[in-house]
Amino acid sequence: MWRALGRLVVVPLSFLLAALVAGFVLLTLGLERFTHAVHIEDQFQTPDVVMGIMEQGMLLLAGATIIPALIIIVIGEIARIRSVLYYVIGGGIALITIPLLSAGYAGSGGLALPDATIWQVFATAGFAGGFVYWLLAGRWT
């Protein structure tokens, strides 16, 4: 009984810390990639382009959901999966779904997917969050 009560405390706290780490990686790495792109390419000099980038960033933040990450954690806890690969890859997949869910339709009728850099940033943040969760709660039975 005490083990189950301990898991009820450890799992949400570990998820919260993992989400904070993933958010921190997402913010810092995303800001670094954005700053790099602004300084390299001359196309970001017009206010319309900068406002469009900010609008896409707001759509990504609005589309950020914890449901994919919760699904990974619930499956891992019910199945008692203790593999670091499960949580790291699952965290990456969970965060990759955010740009996929917030992708809009292009004017030509096709799906307008984000740039590869956005996929890399979200996957890296998911990997970091998954590792932190495994480190705190995933490796213990």
C-alpha positions as CSV (number, residue, x, y, z in Angstrom):
1,M,0.0,0.0,0.0
2,W,2.8,2.4,0.8
3,R,4.5,1.7,-2.5
4,A,1.3,2.7,-4.4
5,L,0.9,5.9,-2.4
6,G,4.5,6.7,-3.0
7,R,3.9,6.3,-6.8
8,L,0.9,8.6,-6.5
9,V,3.2,11.3,-5.2
10,V,6.3,10.6,-7.3
11,V,4.7,10.3,-10.7
12,P,3.0,13.7,-10.8
13,L,6.0,15.5,-9.3
14,S,8.3,13.8,-11.8
15,F,6.0,14.7,-14.6
16,L,5.9,18.3,-13.5
17,L,9.7,18.5,-13.3
18,A,10.1,16.8,-16.7
19,A,7.6,19.2,-18.2
20,L,9.6,22.1,-16.8
21,V,12.9,20.8,-18.2
22,A,11.3,20.2,-21.6
23,G,9.9,23.7,-21.6
24,F,13.3,25.1,-20.6
25,V,15.0,23.2,-23.4
26,L,12.3,24.2,-25.9
27,L,12.6,27.9,-25.0
28,T,16.4,28.1,-24.9
29,L,17.0,26.0,-28.0
30,G,14.2,27.5,-29.9
31,L,15.4,31.0,-29.1
32,E,18.9,30.1,-30.1
33,R,17.7,28.7,-33.5
34,F,15.5,31.8,-34.1
35,T,18.3,34.2,-33.3
36,H,20.6,32.2,-35.6
37,A,18.1,32.4,-38.4
38,V,17.5,36.1,-38.0
39,H,21.2,37.0,-38.2
40,I,21.9,34.7,-41.1
41,E,19.1,35.5,-43.5
42,D,18.2,38.9,-44.8
43,Q,14.5,38.1,-45.3
44,F,13.7,38.8,-41.7
45,Q,14.2,42.5,-42.0
46,T,10.6,43.3,-42.8
47,P,8.1,43.7,-39.9
48,D,5.5,41.5,-41.8
49,V,7.9,38.5,-41.8
50,V,8.8,38.9,-38.1
51,M,5.1,39.2,-37.2
52,G,4.4,36.0,-39.2
53,I,7.1,34.2,-37.3
54,M,5.7,35.4,-34.0
55,E,2.2,34.3,-35.0
56,Q,3.5,30.8,-35.8
57,G,5.2,30.7,-32.4
58,M,2.0,31.6,-30.7
59,L,0.1,28.9,-32.6
60,L,2.7,26.4,-31.4
61,L,2.3,27.5,-27.8
62,A,-1.4,27.4,-28.1
63,G,-1.3,23.9,-29.5
64,A,1.0,22.7,-26.8
65,T,-0.8,20.0,-25.0
66,I,0.2,17.5,-22.3
67,I,-2.1,14.7,-23.5
68,P,0.5,12.8,-25.6
69,A,3.0,13.0,-22.8
70,L,0.4,11.8,-20.3
71,I,-0.5,8.8,-22.6
72,I,3.2,7.8,-22.7
73,I,3.4,8.0,-18.9
74,V,0.2,6.2,-18.2
75,I,1.1,3.3,-20.6
76,G,4.6,3.1,-19.0
77,E,3.2,3.0,-15.5
78,I,0.5,0.5,-16.2
79,A,2.8,-1.8,-18.1
80,R,5.6,-1.2,-15.6
81,I,8.0,-0.2,-18.4
82,R,11.3,0.9,-16.9
83,S,13.4,1.3,-20.1
84,V,15.2,4.6,-20.6
85,L,14.6,4.3,-24.3
86,Y,10.9,4.0,-23.9
87,Y,10.7,7.3,-21.9
88,V,13.2,9.2,-24.0
89,I,11.8,8.2,-27.4
90,G,8.2,8.5,-26.0
91,G,9.0,12.1,-24.8
92,G,10.3,13.0,-28.2
93,I,7.3,11.6,-30.0
94,A,5.0,13.3,-27.5
95,L,6.5,16.7,-28.2
96,I,6.8,16.1,-32.0
97,T,3.0,15.8,-32.0
98,I,2.7,19.5,-31.0
99,P,3.9,21.0,-34.3
100,L,2.0,18.3,-36.1
101,L,-1.3,19.1,-34.4
102,S,-0.8,22.8,-34.9
103,A,0.1,22.5,-38.6
104,G,-2.4,24.3,-40.8
105,Y,-3.5,23.8,-44.3
106,A,-1.7,25.6,-47.1
107,G,-3.5,27.6,-49.7
108,S,-3.0,24.8,-52.3
109,G,-5.1,22.4,-50.2
110,G,-2.1,20.5,-48.7
111,L,-0.9,20.3,-45.1
112,A,1.6,23.0,-44.3
113,L,4.2,21.3,-42.1
114,P,6.7,23.3,-40.1
115,D,10.4,23.6,-40.9
116,A,12.8,20.8,-40.0
117,T,14.4,23.0,-37.4
118,I,11.1,23.2,-35.4
119,W,10.9,19.4,-35.5
120,Q,14.5,19.1,-34.1
121,V,13.8,21.6,-31.3
122,F,10.6,19.9,-30.2
123,A,12.2,16.4,-30.4
124,T,15.2,17.5,-28.4
125,A,13.0,19.0,-25.7
126,G,10.9,15.8,-25.6
127,F,14.0,13.7,-25.3
128,A,15.2,15.8,-22.4
129,G,11.8,15.7,-20.7
130,G,11.5,11.9,-21.1
131,F,15.0,11.4,-19.7
132,V,14.2,13.5,-16.6
133,Y,11.0,11.6,-16.0
134,W,12.8,8.3,-16.3
135,L,15.5,9.5,-14.0
136,L,13.1,10.5,-11.3
137,A,10.2,8.0,-11.6
138,G,10.6,5.7,-14.6
139,R,13.5,3.6,-13.4
140,W,12.0,2.8,-10.0
141,T,9.4,0.1,-9.5
